[in-house]
Amino acid sequence: MAITKEKGFWILLIFLLAGIVIGGLLGQLAENVTWLKWLNYGMDFGLSDPIALDLKVLKLTFGLTIHISMASIVGMAISILIYKKF
C-alpha cells in the first residue's frame, strides 16, 4: 500500500497529537515523583481570558490554551521516530 503525501501528512499529524497527549499525561502522572518532576515543567500558551461574541441570537465564546511540557516534547520526538519506522 503506497502512502501518498496527503495521507502521510495526516498520519504524521495523528502521531504527533498522540505523542503530545500521551506525553502530557505521563508528565502529569510524574508530577509527584521527586526525580521525575522535571517532566512536568512547561509553559501555557494561548488566551487566558476567553473572547465572547454576542450576536443577540447566538453567543459564541472562543478560547484556547495549550500546555507544553518536557514530557509532551519527549512524546512528540518519540512519535516522530515511530512515524519514520511506520
Wavefront OBJ file of the C-alpha trace (Angstrom):
o trace
v 0.000 0.000 0.000
v 1.513 3.282 -1.092
v 1.132 6.269 1.200
v 0.540 9.491 -0.671
v 1.899 12.813 0.564
v -1.526 13.888 1.776
v -2.109 10.652 3.706
v 1.418 10.848 5.100
v 0.747 14.342 6.457
v -2.442 13.283 8.237
v -0.816 10.191 9.691
v 2.111 12.297 10.941
v -0.338 14.782 12.479
v -2.198 11.983 14.275
v 1.096 10.542 15.564
v 2.207 13.989 16.796
v -1.077 14.677 18.568
v -0.996 11.244 20.192
v 2.591 11.863 21.320
v 1.656 15.228 22.825
v -1.367 13.831 24.667
v 0.394 10.709 25.973
v 3.491 12.716 26.931
v 1.366 15.300 28.748
v -0.476 12.559 30.604
v 2.796 10.933 31.652
v 4.086 14.336 32.769
v 1.016 14.811 34.970
v 1.483 11.342 36.444
v 5.187 12.016 37.119
v 4.456 15.304 38.900
v 4.506 13.728 42.370
v 7.616 11.614 41.784
v 10.620 13.518 43.097
v 13.177 12.556 40.460
v 10.669 12.902 37.559
v 9.268 16.372 38.398
v 11.239 17.880 35.511
v 8.935 16.079 33.039
v 6.002 18.297 34.065
v 7.939 21.559 33.705
v 6.443 23.665 30.949
v 4.536 26.758 29.889
v 0.984 27.679 28.925
v 0.291 29.471 25.656
v -2.966 30.911 24.395
v -5.855 33.057 25.526
v -6.082 33.253 29.304
v -9.475 35.001 29.107
v -11.979 33.706 26.546
v -13.262 36.060 23.858
v -17.056 36.337 23.668
v -19.038 37.323 20.573
v -22.661 38.168 21.371
v -24.938 38.432 18.333
v -28.120 38.547 20.495
v -29.405 35.442 18.728
v -26.202 33.467 19.094
v -23.442 33.826 21.656
v -20.033 32.369 20.807
v -17.130 32.047 23.208
v -13.626 31.384 21.888
v -10.707 30.242 23.999
v -7.647 28.095 23.518
v -4.815 27.284 25.904
v -2.006 24.851 25.210
v 0.301 23.495 27.921
v 3.637 22.370 26.508
v 5.725 20.342 28.950
v 9.005 18.498 28.728
v 7.102 15.194 28.665
v 4.993 16.315 25.699
v 8.155 17.322 23.815
v 9.653 13.891 24.528
v 6.344 12.332 23.405
v 6.496 14.285 20.129
v 10.069 13.136 19.489
v 9.147 9.508 20.139
v 6.079 9.805 17.891
v 8.260 11.131 15.040
v 10.635 8.171 15.453
v 7.681 5.755 15.406
v 6.264 7.507 12.309
v 9.570 7.091 10.475
v 9.528 3.355 11.212
v 5.843 3.142 10.186
l 1 2 3 4 5 6 7 8 9 10 11 12 13 14 15 16 17 18 19 20 21 22 23 24 25 26 27 28 29 30 31 32 33 34 35 36 37 38 39 40 41 42 43 44 45 46 47 48 49 50 51 52 53 54 55 56 57 58 59 60 61 62 63 64 65 66 67 68 69 70 71 72 73 74 75 76 77 78 79 80 81 82 83 84 85 86
